[in-house]
Amino acid sequence: MTTWQIVRVVAGAFILLSLALGIPGSPLFVSQWWLAFTAFVGINLLQSGLTKWCLMETLLRKLGIQPGA
């Protein structure tokens, strides 16, 4: 997998997990404050789309993972 694929998989997993933990109807509900984490991930995706820079992608490249095309 390339860096951009990993970033998107992790972001999607974080969003789904934080929704499961933050929505009162979910069997995994913990607290509605988990929805703030959902917003944080969304803001970071928006920022990386506008600036074409993503911290996680930079860190993955330093770990030796190949950048995407």
mmCIF file of the N, C-alpha and C atoms, coordinates in Angstrom:
data_MODEL
# 
_entry.id   MODEL 
# 
loop_
_atom_site.group_PDB 
_atom_site.id 
_atom_site.type_symbol 
_atom_site.label_atom_id 
_atom_site.label_alt_id 
_atom_site.label_comp_id 
_atom_site.label_asym_id 
_atom_site.label_entity_id 
_atom_site.label_seq_id 
_atom_site.pdbx_PDB_ins_code 
_atom_site.Cartn_x 
_atom_site.Cartn_y 
_atom_site.Cartn_z 
_atom_site.occupancy 
_atom_site.B_iso_or_equiv 
_atom_site.pdbx_formal_charge 
_atom_site.auth_seq_id 
_atom_site.auth_comp_id 
_atom_site.auth_asym_id 
_atom_site.auth_atom_id 
_atom_site.pdbx_PDB_model_num 
ATOM 1   N N  . MET A 1 1  ? 0.838   -1.181 0.000  1.00 0.00 ? 1  MET A N  1 
ATOM 2   C CA . MET A 1 1  ? 0.000   0.000  0.000  1.00 0.00 ? 1  MET A CA 1 
ATOM 3   C C  . MET A 1 1  ? 0.883   1.243  0.000  1.00 0.00 ? 1  MET A C  1 
ATOM 4   N N  . THR A 1 2  ? 0.363   2.277  -0.593 1.00 0.00 ? 2  THR A N  1 
ATOM 5   C CA . THR A 1 2  ? 1.100   3.539  -0.633 1.00 0.00 ? 2  THR A CA 1 
ATOM 6   C C  . THR A 1 2  ? 0.634   4.439  0.509  1.00 0.00 ? 2  THR A C  1 
ATOM 7   N N  . THR A 1 3  ? 1.369   5.536  0.709  1.00 0.00 ? 3  THR A N  1 
ATOM 8   C CA . THR A 1 3  ? 1.061   6.432  1.830  1.00 0.00 ? 3  THR A CA 1 
ATOM 9   C C  . THR A 1 3  ? -0.348  6.992  1.732  1.00 0.00 ? 3  THR A C  1 
ATOM 10  N N  . TRP A 1 4  ? -0.769  7.410  0.535  1.00 0.00 ? 4  TRP A N  1 
ATOM 11  C CA . TRP A 1 4  ? -2.104  8.014  0.429  1.00 0.00 ? 4  TRP A CA 1 
ATOM 12  C C  . TRP A 1 4  ? -3.198  6.996  0.696  1.00 0.00 ? 4  TRP A C  1 
ATOM 13  N N  . GLN A 1 5  ? -2.970  5.730  0.350  1.00 0.00 ? 5  GLN A N  1 
ATOM 14  C CA . GLN A 1 5  ? -3.958  4.696  0.640  1.00 0.00 ? 5  GLN A CA 1 
ATOM 15  C C  . GLN A 1 5  ? -4.050  4.442  2.148  1.00 0.00 ? 5  GLN A C  1 
ATOM 16  N N  . ILE A 1 6  ? -2.908  4.402  2.809  1.00 0.00 ? 6  ILE A N  1 
ATOM 17  C CA . ILE A 1 6  ? -2.894  4.177  4.252  1.00 0.00 ? 6  ILE A CA 1 
ATOM 18  C C  . ILE A 1 6  ? -3.579  5.324  4.987  1.00 0.00 ? 6  ILE A C  1 
ATOM 19  N N  . VAL A 1 7  ? -3.299  6.556  4.569  1.00 0.00 ? 7  VAL A N  1 
ATOM 20  C CA . VAL A 1 7  ? -3.929  7.726  5.204  1.00 0.00 ? 7  VAL A CA 1 
ATOM 21  C C  . VAL A 1 7  ? -5.442  7.633  5.098  1.00 0.00 ? 7  VAL A C  1 
ATOM 22  N N  . ARG A 1 8  ? -5.943  7.286  3.940  1.00 0.00 ? 8  ARG A N  1 
ATOM 23  C CA . ARG A 1 8  ? -7.387  7.224  3.755  1.00 0.00 ? 8  ARG A CA 1 
ATOM 24  C C  . ARG A 1 8  ? -8.020  6.062  4.510  1.00 0.00 ? 8  ARG A C  1 
ATOM 25  N N  . VAL A 1 9  ? -7.350  4.927  4.566  1.00 0.00 ? 9  VAL A N  1 
ATOM 26  C CA . VAL A 1 9  ? -7.863  3.782  5.327  1.00 0.00 ? 9  VAL A CA 1 
ATOM 27  C C  . VAL A 1 9  ? -7.912  4.121  6.820  1.00 0.00 ? 9  VAL A C  1 
ATOM 28  N N  . VAL A 1 10 ? -6.850  4.722  7.336  1.00 0.00 ? 10 VAL A N  1 
ATOM 29  C CA . VAL A 1 10 ? -6.808  5.091  8.757  1.00 0.00 ? 10 VAL A CA 1 
ATOM 30  C C  . VAL A 1 10 ? -7.861  6.154  9.064  1.00 0.00 ? 10 VAL A C  1 
ATOM 31  N N  . ALA A 1 11 ? -7.985  7.163  8.205  1.00 0.00 ? 11 ALA A N  1 
ATOM 32  C CA . ALA A 1 11 ? -8.990  8.211  8.425  1.00 0.00 ? 11 ALA A CA 1 
ATOM 33  C C  . ALA A 1 11 ? -10.398 7.610  8.422  1.00 0.00 ? 11 ALA A C  1 
ATOM 34  N N  . GLY A 1 12 ? -10.690 6.746  7.478  1.00 0.00 ? 12 GLY A N  1 
ATOM 35  C CA . GLY A 1 12 ? -11.998 6.104  7.431  1.00 0.00 ? 12 GLY A CA 1 
ATOM 36  C C  . GLY A 1 12 ? -12.267 5.255  8.656  1.00 0.00 ? 12 GLY A C  1 
ATOM 37  N N  . ALA A 1 13 ? -11.261 4.507  9.100  1.00 0.00 ? 13 ALA A N  1 
ATOM 38  C CA . ALA A 1 13 ? -11.416 3.680  10.301 1.00 0.00 ? 13 ALA A CA 1 
ATOM 39  C C  . ALA A 1 13 ? -11.640 4.545  11.535 1.00 0.00 ? 13 ALA A C  1 
ATOM 40  N N  . PHE A 1 14 ? -10.889 5.654  11.653 1.00 0.00 ? 14 PHE A N  1 
ATOM 41  C CA . PHE A 1 14 ? -11.069 6.567  12.787 1.00 0.00 ? 14 PHE A CA 1 
ATOM 42  C C  . PHE A 1 14 ? -12.469 7.166  12.793 1.00 0.00 ? 14 PHE A C  1 
ATOM 43  N N  . ILE A 1 15 ? -12.960 7.556  11.635 1.00 0.00 ? 15 ILE A N  1 
ATOM 44  C CA . ILE A 1 15 ? -14.304 8.147  11.558 1.00 0.00 ? 15 ILE A CA 1 
ATOM 45  C C  . ILE A 1 15 ? -15.361 7.126  11.974 1.00 0.00 ? 15 ILE A C  1 
ATOM 46  N N  . LEU A 1 16 ? -15.283 5.924  11.430 1.00 0.00 ? 16 LEU A N  1 
ATOM 47  C CA . LEU A 1 16 ? -16.272 4.901  11.778 1.00 0.00 ? 16 LEU A CA 1 
ATOM 48  C C  . LEU A 1 16 ? -16.205 4.528  13.260 1.00 0.00 ? 16 LEU A C  1 
ATOM 49  N N  . LEU A 1 17 ? -14.997 4.399  13.786 1.00 0.00 ? 17 LEU A N  1 
ATOM 50  C CA . LEU A 1 17 ? -14.845 4.057  15.201 1.00 0.00 ? 17 LEU A CA 1 
ATOM 51  C C  . LEU A 1 17 ? -15.372 5.163  16.102 1.00 0.00 ? 17 LEU A C  1 
ATOM 52  N N  . SER A 1 18 ? -15.032 6.419  15.797 1.00 0.00 ? 18 SER A N  1 
ATOM 53  C CA . SER A 1 18 ? -15.490 7.513  16.641 1.00 0.00 ? 18 SER A CA 1 
ATOM 54  C C  . SER A 1 18 ? -17.002 7.707  16.547 1.00 0.00 ? 18 SER A C  1 
ATOM 55  N N  . LEU A 1 19 ? -17.597 7.431  15.392 1.00 0.00 ? 19 LEU A N  1 
ATOM 56  C CA . LEU A 1 19 ? -19.052 7.467  15.291 1.00 0.00 ? 19 LEU A CA 1 
ATOM 57  C C  . LEU A 1 19 ? -19.682 6.360  16.121 1.00 0.00 ? 19 LEU A C  1 
ATOM 58  N N  . ALA A 1 20 ? -19.101 5.165  16.066 1.00 0.00 ? 20 ALA A N  1 
ATOM 59  C CA . ALA A 1 20 ? -19.628 4.051  16.867 1.00 0.00 ? 20 ALA A CA 1 
ATOM 60  C C  . ALA A 1 20 ? -19.546 4.344  18.360 1.00 0.00 ? 20 ALA A C  1 
ATOM 61  N N  . LEU A 1 21 ? -18.492 5.051  18.772 1.00 0.00 ? 21 LEU A N  1 
ATOM 62  C CA . LEU A 1 21 ? -18.331 5.373  20.193 1.00 0.00 ? 21 LEU A CA 1 
ATOM 63  C C  . LEU A 1 21 ? -19.108 6.612  20.607 1.00 0.00 ? 21 LEU A C  1 
ATOM 64  N N  . GLY A 1 22 ? -19.551 7.438  19.649 1.00 0.00 ? 22 GLY A N  1 
ATOM 65  C CA . GLY A 1 22 ? -20.157 8.716  19.981 1.00 0.00 ? 22 GLY A CA 1 
ATOM 66  C C  . GLY A 1 22 ? -21.644 8.856  19.735 1.00 0.00 ? 22 GLY A C  1 
ATOM 67  N N  . ILE A 1 23 ? -22.236 7.932  18.992 1.00 0.00 ? 23 ILE A N  1 
ATOM 68  C CA . ILE A 1 23 ? -23.674 8.029  18.711 1.00 0.00 ? 23 ILE A CA 1 
ATOM 69  C C  . ILE A 1 23 ? -24.441 7.222  19.755 1.00 0.00 ? 23 ILE A C  1 
ATOM 70  N N  . PRO A 1 24 ? -25.379 7.857  20.460 1.00 0.00 ? 24 PRO A N  1 
ATOM 71  C CA . PRO A 1 24 ? -26.084 7.186  21.558 1.00 0.00 ? 24 PRO A CA 1 
ATOM 72  C C  . PRO A 1 24 ? -26.777 5.876  21.179 1.00 0.00 ? 24 PRO A C  1 
ATOM 73  N N  . GLY A 1 25 ? -27.230 5.706  19.954 1.00 0.00 ? 25 GLY A N  1 
ATOM 74  C CA . GLY A 1 25 ? -27.906 4.472  19.557 1.00 0.00 ? 25 GLY A CA 1 
ATOM 75  C C  . GLY A 1 25 ? -26.966 3.307  19.292 1.00 0.00 ? 25 GLY A C  1 
ATOM 76  N N  . SER A 1 26 ? -25.676 3.553  19.272 1.00 0.00 ? 26 SER A N  1 
ATOM 77  C CA . SER A 1 26 ? -24.691 2.511  18.965 1.00 0.00 ? 26 SER A CA 1 
ATOM 78  C C  . SER A 1 26 ? -24.491 1.572  20.146 1.00 0.00 ? 26 SER A C  1 
ATOM 79  N N  . PRO A 1 27 ? -24.305 0.284  19.876 1.00 0.00 ? 27 PRO A N  1 
ATOM 80  C CA . PRO A 1 27 ? -24.020 -0.650 20.986 1.00 0.00 ? 27 PRO A CA 1 
ATOM 81  C C  . PRO A 1 27 ? -22.651 -0.409 21.619 1.00 0.00 ? 27 PRO A C  1 
ATOM 82  N N  . LEU A 1 28 ? -21.781 0.338  20.950 1.00 0.00 ? 28 LEU A N  1 
ATOM 83  C CA . LEU A 1 28 ? -20.453 0.646  21.487 1.00 0.00 ? 28 LEU A CA 1 
ATOM 84  C C  . LEU A 1 28 ? -20.385 2.026  22.125 1.00 0.00 ? 28 LEU A C  1 
ATOM 85  N N  . PHE A 1 29 ? -21.537 2.698  22.267 1.00 0.00 ? 29 PHE A N  1 
ATOM 86  C CA . PHE A 1 29 ? -21.570 4.074  22.771 1.00 0.00 ? 29 PHE A CA 1 
ATOM 87  C C  . PHE A 1 29 ? -20.820 4.229  24.082 1.00 0.00 ? 29 PHE A C  1 
ATOM 88  N N  . VAL A 1 30 ? -19.983 5.266  24.143 1.00 0.00 ? 30 VAL A N  1 
ATOM 89  C CA . VAL A 1 30 ? -19.243 5.623  25.353 1.00 0.00 ? 30 VAL A CA 1 
ATOM 90  C C  . VAL A 1 30 ? -19.616 7.033  25.785 1.00 0.00 ? 30 VAL A C  1 
ATOM 91  N N  . SER A 1 31 ? -19.437 7.992  24.869 1.00 0.00 ? 31 SER A N  1 
ATOM 92  C CA . SER A 1 31 ? -19.712 9.398  25.168 1.00 0.00 ? 31 SER A CA 1 
ATOM 93  C C  . SER A 1 31 ? -19.888 10.156 23.866 1.00 0.00 ? 31 SER A C  1 
ATOM 94  N N  . GLN A 1 32 ? -20.738 11.183 23.889 1.00 0.00 ? 32 GLN A N  1 
ATOM 95  C CA . GLN A 1 32 ? -20.919 11.989 22.697 1.00 0.00 ? 32 GLN A CA 1 
ATOM 96  C C  . GLN A 1 32 ? -19.670 12.808 22.372 1.00 0.00 ? 32 GLN A C  1 
ATOM 97  N N  . TRP A 1 33 ? -18.756 12.924 23.311 1.00 0.00 ? 33 TRP A N  1 
ATOM 98  C CA . TRP A 1 33 ? -17.519 13.656 23.059 1.00 0.00 ? 33 TRP A CA 1 
ATOM 99  C C  . TRP A 1 33 ? -16.657 12.981 21.992 1.00 0.00 ? 33 TRP A C  1 
ATOM 100 N N  . TRP A 1 34 ? -16.901 11.716 21.689 1.00 0.00 ? 34 TRP A N  1 
ATOM 101 C CA . TRP A 1 34 ? -16.180 11.044 20.609 1.00 0.00 ? 34 TRP A CA 1 
ATOM 102 C C  . TRP A 1 34 ? -16.480 11.675 19.261 1.00 0.00 ? 34 TRP A C  1 
ATOM 103 N N  . LEU A 1 35 ? -17.614 12.364 19.151 1.00 0.00 ? 35 LEU A N  1 
ATOM 104 C CA . LEU A 1 35 ? -17.940 13.037 17.895 1.00 0.00 ? 35 LEU A CA 1 
ATOM 105 C C  . LEU A 1 35 ? -16.983 14.190 17.622 1.00 0.00 ? 35 LEU A C  1 
ATOM 106 N N  . ALA A 1 36 ? -16.357 14.732 18.660 1.00 0.00 ? 36 ALA A N  1 
ATOM 107 C CA . ALA A 1 36 ? -15.335 15.763 18.455 1.00 0.00 ? 36 ALA A CA 1 
ATOM 108 C C  . ALA A 1 36 ? -14.138 15.173 17.713 1.00 0.00 ? 36 ALA A C  1 
ATOM 109 N N  . PHE A 1 37 ? -13.829 13.915 17.963 1.00 0.00 ? 37 PHE A N  1 
ATOM 110 C CA . PHE A 1 37 ? -12.740 13.253 17.239 1.00 0.00 ? 37 PHE A CA 1 
ATOM 111 C C  . PHE A 1 37 ? -13.104 13.092 15.768 1.00 0.00 ? 37 PHE A C  1 
ATOM 112 N N  . THR A 1 38 ? -14.371 12.794 15.492 1.00 0.00 ? 38 THR A N  1 
ATOM 113 C CA . THR A 1 38 ? -14.842 12.715 14.108 1.00 0.00 ? 38 THR A CA 1 
ATOM 114 C C  . THR A 1 38 ? -14.613 14.052 13.404 1.00 0.00 ? 38 THR A C  1 
ATOM 115 N N  . ALA A 1 39 ? -14.963 15.137 14.083 1.00 0.00 ? 39 ALA A N  1 
ATOM 116 C CA . ALA A 1 39 ? -14.762 16.482 13.516 1.00 0.00 ? 39 ALA A CA 1 
ATOM 117 C C  . ALA A 1 39 ? -13.281 16.766 13.308 1.00 0.00 ? 39 ALA A C  1 
ATOM 118 N N  . PHE A 1 40 ? -12.432 16.355 14.237 1.00 0.00 ? 40 PHE A N  1 
ATOM 119 C CA . PHE A 1 40 ? -10.987 16.554 14.116 1.00 0.00 ? 40 PHE A CA 1 
ATOM 120 C C  . PHE A 1 40 ? -10.443 15.864 12.864 1.00 0.00 ? 40 PHE A C  1 
ATOM 121 N N  . VAL A 1 41 ? -10.856 14.631 12.625 1.00 0.00 ? 41 VAL A N  1 
ATOM 122 C CA . VAL A 1 41 ? -10.404 13.895 11.444 1.00 0.00 ? 41 VAL A CA 1 
ATOM 123 C C  . VAL A 1 41 ? -10.894 14.590 10.173 1.00 0.00 ? 41 VAL A C  1 
ATOM 124 N N  . GLY A 1 42 ? -12.159 15.036 10.183 1.00 0.00 ? 42 GLY A N  1 
ATOM 125 C CA . GLY A 1 42 ? -12.702 15.741 9.025  1.00 0.00 ? 42 GLY A CA 1 
ATOM 126 C C  . GLY A 1 42 ? -11.966 17.031 8.734  1.00 0.00 ? 42 GLY A C  1 
ATOM 127 N N  . ILE A 1 43 ? -11.644 17.790 9.781  1.00 0.00 ? 43 ILE A N  1 
ATOM 128 C CA . ILE A 1 43 ? -10.890 19.037 9.612  1.00 0.00 ? 43 ILE A CA 1 
ATOM 129 C C  . ILE A 1 43 ? -9.506  18.754 9.033  1.00 0.00 ? 43 ILE A C  1 
ATOM 130 N N  . ASN A 1 44 ? -8.868  17.703 9.507  1.00 0.00 ? 44 ASN A N  1 
ATOM 131 C CA . ASN A 1 44 ? -7.544  17.360 8.973  1.00 0.00 ? 44 ASN A CA 1 
ATOM 132 C C  . ASN A 1 44 ? -7.617  16.932 7.511  1.00 0.00 ? 44 ASN A C  1 
ATOM 133 N N  . LEU A 1 45 ? -8.662  16.203 7.142  1.00 0.00 ? 45 LEU A N  1 
ATOM 134 C CA . LEU A 1 45 ? -8.827  15.829 5.733  1.00 0.00 ? 45 LEU A CA 1 
ATOM 135 C C  . LEU A 1 45 ? -9.063  17.060 4.864  1.00 0.00 ? 45 LEU A C  1 
ATOM 136 N N  . LEU A 1 46 ? -9.870  17.978 5.352  1.00 0.00 ? 46 LEU A N  1 
ATOM 137 C CA . LEU A 1 46 ? -10.113 19.225 4.626  1.00 0.00 ? 46 LEU A CA 1 
ATOM 138 C C  . LEU A 1 46 ? -8.823  20.031 4.476  1.00 0.00 ? 46 LEU A C  1 
ATOM 139 N N  . GLN A 1 47 ? -8.080  20.166 5.558  1.00 0.00 ? 47 GLN A N  1 
ATOM 140 C CA . GLN A 1 47 ? -6.810  20.902 5.529  1.00 0.00 ? 47 GLN A CA 1 
ATOM 141 C C  . GLN A 1 47 ? -5.833  20.277 4.544  1.00 0.00 ? 47 GLN A C  1 
ATOM 142 N N  . SER A 1 48 ? -5.712  18.948 4.562  1.00 0.00 ? 48 SER A N  1 
ATOM 143 C CA . SER A 1 48 ? -4.752  18.311 3.656  1.00 0.00 ? 48 SER A CA 1 
ATOM 144 C C  . SER A 1 48 ? -5.191  18.436 2.200  1.00 0.00 ? 48 SER A C  1 
ATOM 145 N N  . GLY A 1 49 ? -6.498  18.460 1.964  1.00 0.00 ? 49 GLY A N  1 
ATOM 146 C CA . GLY A 1 49 ? -6.987  18.647 0.603  1.00 0.00 ? 49 GLY A CA 1 
ATOM 147 C C  . GLY A 1 49 ? -6.718  20.046 0.071  1.00 0.00 ? 49 GLY A C  1 
ATOM 148 N N  . LEU A 1 50 ? -6.794  21.038 0.944  1.00 0.00 ? 50 LEU A N  1 
ATOM 149 C CA . LEU A 1 50 ? -6.585  22.421 0.524  1.00 0.00 ? 50 LEU A CA 1 
ATOM 150 C C  . LEU A 1 50 ? -5.108  22.792 0.426  1.00 0.00 ? 50 LEU A C  1 
ATOM 151 N N  . THR A 1 51 ? -4.287  22.262 1.336  1.00 0.00 ? 51 THR A N  1 
ATOM 152 C CA . THR A 1 51 ? -2.876  22.647 1.365  1.00 0.00 ? 51 THR A CA 1 
ATOM 153 C C  . THR A 1 51 ? -1.965  21.643 0.660  1.00 0.00 ? 51 THR A C  1 
ATOM 154 N N  . LYS A 1 52 ? -2.497  20.480 0.320  1.00 0.00 ? 52 LYS A N  1 
ATOM 155 C CA . LYS A 1 52 ? -1.722  19.387 -0.293 1.00 0.00 ? 52 LYS A CA 1 
ATOM 156 C C  . LYS A 1 52 ? -0.576  18.920 0.604  1.00 0.00 ? 52 LYS A C  1 
ATOM 157 N N  . TRP A 1 53 ? -0.774  19.021 1.928  1.00 0.00 ? 53 TRP A N  1 
ATOM 158 C CA . TRP A 1 53 ? 0.204   18.538 2.900  1.00 0.00 ? 53 TRP A CA 1 
ATOM 159 C C  . TRP A 1 53 ? -0.514  17.788 4.005  1.00 0.00 ? 53 TRP A C  1 
ATOM 160 N N  . CYS A 1 54 ? 0.002   16.618 4.365  1.00 0.00 ? 54 CYS A N  1 
ATOM 161 C CA . CYS A 1 54 ? -0.598  15.792 5.402  1.00 0.00 ? 54 CYS A CA 1 
ATOM 162 C C  . CYS A 1 54 ? 0.516   15.286 6.310  1.00 0.00 ? 54 CYS A C  1 
ATOM 163 N N  . LEU A 1 55 ? 0.404   15.567 7.602  1.00 0.00 ? 55 LEU A N  1 
ATOM 164 C CA . LEU A 1 55 ? 1.426   15.152 8.559  1.00 0.00 ? 55 LEU A CA 1 
ATOM 165 C C  . LEU A 1 55 ? 1.586   13.641 8.588  1.00 0.00 ? 55 LEU A C  1 
ATOM 166 N N  . MET A 1 56 ? 0.471   12.915 8.579  1.00 0.00 ? 56 MET A N  1 
ATOM 167 C CA . MET A 1 56 ? 0.562   11.456 8.632  1.00 0.00 ? 56 MET A CA 1 
ATOM 168 C C  . MET A 1 56 ? 1.285   10.904 7.410  1.00 0.00 ? 56 MET A C  1 
ATOM 169 N N  . GLU A 1 57 ? 1.031   11.482 6.250  1.00 0.00 ? 57 GLU A N  1 
ATOM 170 C CA . GLU A 1 57 ? 1.712   11.024 5.036  1.00 0.00 ? 57 GLU A CA 1 
ATOM 171 C C  . GLU A 1 57 ? 3.218   11.304 5.125  1.00 0.00 ? 57 GLU A C  1 
ATOM 172 N N  . THR A 1 58 ? 3.587   12.446 5.683  1.00 0.00 ? 58 THR A N  1 
ATOM 173 C CA . THR A 1 58 ? 5.001   12.774 5.881  1.00 0.00 ? 58 THR A CA 1 
ATOM 174 C C  . THR A 1 58 ? 5.661   11.761 6.804  1.00 0.00 ? 58 THR A C  1 
ATOM 175 N N  . LEU A 1 59 ? 4.985   11.409 7.897  1.00 0.00 ? 59 LEU A N  1 
ATOM 176 C CA . LEU A 1 59 ? 5.533   10.433 8.845  1.00 0.00 ? 59 LEU A CA 1 
ATOM 177 C C  . LEU A 1 59 ? 5.652   9.049  8.204  1.00 0.00 ? 59 LEU A C  1 
ATOM 178 N N  . LEU A 1 60 ? 4.663   8.664  7.415  1.00 0.00 ? 60 LEU A N  1 
ATOM 179 C CA . LEU A 1 60 ? 4.720   7.362  6.747  1.00 0.00 ? 60 LEU A CA 1 
ATOM 180 C C  . LEU A 1 60 ? 5.883   7.297  5.764  1.00 0.00 ? 60 LEU A C  1 
ATOM 181 N N  . ARG A 1 61 ? 6.150   8.394  5.059  1.00 0.00 ? 61 ARG A N  1 
ATOM 182 C CA . ARG A 1 61 ? 7.297   8.430  4.133  1.00 0.00 ? 61 ARG A CA 1 
ATOM 183 C C  . ARG A 1 61 ? 8.607   8.273  4.880  1.00 0.00 ? 61 ARG A C  1 
ATOM 184 N N  . LYS A 1 62 ? 8.700   8.902  6.066  1.00 0.00 ? 62 LYS A N  1 
ATOM 185 C CA . LYS A 1 62 ? 9.926   8.770  6.871  1.00 0.00 ? 62 LYS A CA 1 
ATOM 186 C C  . LYS A 1 62 ? 10.117  7.344  7.369  1.00 0.00 ? 62 LYS A C  1 
ATOM 187 N N  . LEU A 1 63 ? 9.008   6.607  7.491  1.00 0.00 ? 63 LEU A N  1 
ATOM 188 C CA . LEU A 1 63 ? 9.081   5.197  7.886  1.00 0.00 ? 63 LEU A CA 1 
ATOM 189 C C  . LEU A 1 63 ? 9.432   4.282  6.722  1.00 0.00 ? 63 LEU A C  1 
ATOM 190 N N  . GLY A 1 64 ? 9.549   4.880  5.519  1.00 0.00 ? 64 GLY A N  1 
ATOM 191 C CA . GLY A 1 64 ? 9.978   4.105  4.360  1.00 0.00 ? 64 GLY A CA 1 
ATOM 192 C C  . GLY A 1 64 ? 8.855   3.595  3.476  1.00 0.00 ? 64 GLY A C  1 
ATOM 193 N N  . ILE A 1 65 ? 7.627   4.007  3.732  1.00 0.00 ? 65 ILE A N  1 
ATOM 194 C CA . ILE A 1 65 ? 6.516   3.568  2.898  1.00 0.00 ? 65 ILE A CA 1 
ATOM 195 C C  . ILE A 1 65 ? 6.499   4.412  1.619  1.00 0.00 ? 65 ILE A C  1 
ATOM 196 N N  . GLN A 1 66 ? 6.261   3.745  0.505  1.00 0.00 ? 66 GLN A N  1 
ATOM 197 C CA . GLN A 1 66 ? 6.308   4.410  -0.796 1.00 0.00 ? 66 GLN A CA 1 
ATOM 198 C C  . GLN A 1 66 ? 5.169   5.416  -0.959 1.00 0.00 ? 66 GLN A C  1 
ATOM 199 N N  . PRO A 1 67 ? 5.475   6.618  -1.463 1.00 0.00 ? 67 PRO A N  1 
ATOM 200 C CA . PRO A 1 67 ? 4.408   7.584  -1.725 1.00 0.00 ? 67 PRO A CA 1 
ATOM 201 C C  . PRO A 1 67 ? 3.524   7.122  -2.884 1.00 0.00 ? 67 PRO A C  1 
ATOM 202 N N  . GLY A 1 68 ? 2.299   7.595  -2.888 1.00 0.00 ? 68 GLY A N  1 
ATOM 203 C CA . GLY A 1 68 ? 1.361   7.236  -3.952 1.00 0.00 ? 68 GLY A CA 1 
ATOM 204 C C  . GLY A 1 68 ? 1.596   8.035  -5.211 1.00 0.00 ? 68 GLY A C  1 
ATOM 205 N N  . ALA A 1 69 ? 0.988   7.572  -6.286 1.00 0.00 ? 69 ALA A N  1 
ATOM 206 C CA . ALA A 1 69 ? 1.137   8.265  -7.572 1.00 0.00 ? 69 ALA A CA 1 
ATOM 207 C C  . ALA A 1 69 ? 0.159   9.386  -7.711 1.00 0.00 ? 69 ALA A C  1 
# 
